[in-house]
Amino acid sequence: MQKITAEELFSAVRYNNDGLVPVITQQFDTKEVLMMAWANKEALKETVETGRMCYFSRSRQQLWRKGETSGHTQKLIELRIDCDGDTLLALIDQTGAACHTNNRSCFYRGL
């Protein structure tokens, strides 16, 4: 894996027309995919500065600090950007459930 600085990552991100980028969140040690959420520039900056995942809530139109009310926090281990710059992968350490349904992962249903 090629290491880059936070500034290089920030400048490489290609946001959509709403100023958002999808973030896939994965448990760092088990590689379990936990959720997908959106982030804007402010959320990404806060995530990098604090080491805690911060997203942008489209329904509330505000920053969403994961675990702020539930206590189910996500500690950032590593943040990666895909080759096109339009998707991020956050390797995190999850405390509690990642999903608002109180399931470990948002991907708890399958065919």
Long-range contacts (C-beta under 8 A, 24 or more apart in sequence): 1-80, 4-81, 6-48, 9-79, 9-81, 10-41, 10-44, 10-45, 12-81, 12-85, 13-41, 13-44, 13-81, 13-85, 13-86, 13-88, 14-84, 14-85, 14-86, 15-40, 15-41, 16-86, 18-58, 20-56, 20-58, 21-86, 21-87, 21-88, 22-86, 22-87, 22-88, 23-53, 23-55, 23-87, 23-88, 23-89, 23-90, 24-87, 24-88, 24-89, 24-90, 25-53, 25-74, 25-90, 25-92, 25-98, 26-89, 26-90, 26-91, 26-92, 27-91, 27-92, 27-93, 27-94, 28-77, 28-78, 28-91, 28-92, 28-93, 29-93, 32-104, 32-105, 33-105, 33-107, 34-92, 34-94, 34-98, 34-99, 34-104, 34-105, 34-106, 34-107, 35-98, 35-99, 35-105, 35-106, 35-107, 36-106, 37-64, 39-88, 44-88, 47-76, 47-79, 47-90, 48-76, 48-79, 51-75, 51-76, 52-76, 53-90, 53-92, 67-95, 67-96, 70-96, 70-97, 71-95, 71-96, 72-96, 72-97, 72-98, 74-98
